[in-house]
Amino acid sequence: MTYITAIVAVVPIRAEASHQSEMVSQILFGELAEITEGNPQLVTGSFVKIKTKLDGYEGWCQSAQLAKVPAAIAERYDDAITAELYNPVEVNGTIMQLPFGVSLGLFKHQQLDLEGYQFAYRGQSVFPASNHFSSELVNKITRLFLNTPYLWGGRSLFGIDCSGFVQQVYRYFNKMLPRDAYQQAETGTDIAFLAESKCGDLAFFDNPAGKITHVGILLNESEIIHASGKVRIDNIDQAGILNTDTGERTHSLRLIKRYF
């Protein structure tokens, strides 16, 4: 199998092979994917359809933002990720900034060579398997994302959606969740009442048709952090979310899940 990876910080994954097409998700620098359609030679100006190794998401990416990964490099993949808000990596002698939580699993001794690109990582790294899930660390990591703008399909500090936010935070704790909120709601253990919730539990919200359309991370039984307009902290009760700025009820609570 031939893998590819993103060679810029964030690559849009689009529904169709066009810049005008809807962005449905993103592949971040260093994450692996396989090509399922299109020219595997990654011809500049073309698009290829990919399937991500991380969460199985499929869509079309611009070839110029990708590079093929030799099997020997792909096989040494580990779970190291960037540790700071912004993290410098040299690309052929110039600096590119990577956001928090980006994969470093392809690097060896902070170096990576791919098809004419030489990367040298200059930042700090952390291993999710070593991160203990606790209320203190949940508060610290979630608040790094505060005021990140909401972006449909986004998965980074440059712009993020509700399920992408939850996915990235949980990834820090070595727990890989599915990409979309309705998929995330199908996993975990049910918590019957908000009063029984703990910091780090996920709250899911539905639309009038009963479909799960939103998710956030509970900080306690009365506060939630979620991506809605931006990553923000709002009040929550058994009925749903209350915007702390306007007092408006914005989301209707459907269920609560626990994963740790």
Secondary structure as UniProt FT lines:
FT   STRAND          3..6
FT   STRAND          10..14
FT   TURN            19..20
FT   STRAND          23..29
FT   STRAND          32..37
FT   TURN            40..41
FT   TURN            44..45
FT   STRAND          47..52
FT   TURN            53..55
FT   STRAND          58..62
FT   HELIX           63..65
FT   STRAND          66..69
FT   HELIX           71..74
FT   TURN            75..76
FT   STRAND          81..82
FT   STRAND          86..91
FT   TURN            92..93
FT   STRAND          94..99
FT   TURN            100..101
FT   TURN            105..106
FT   TURN            109..110
FT   STRAND          111..114
FT   TURN            115..116
FT   STRAND          117..121
FT   STRAND          125..126
FT   HELIX           128..130
FT   HELIX           135..144
FT   TURN            145..147
FT   STRAND          149..150
FT   TURN            152..153
FT   STRAND          155..156
FT   TURN            157..158
FT   STRAND          159..160
FT   HELIX           162..172
FT   TURN            173..174
FT   HELIX           181..184
FT   TURN            185..186
FT   STRAND          189..191
FT   HELIX           194..196
FT   TURN            199..200
FT   STRAND          202..206
FT   TURN            208..209
FT   STRAND          212..220
FT   TURN            221..222
FT   STRAND          223..227
FT   STRAND          230..237
FT   TURN            238..239
FT   STRAND          240..242
FT   TURN            244..246
FT   STRAND          249..258
//
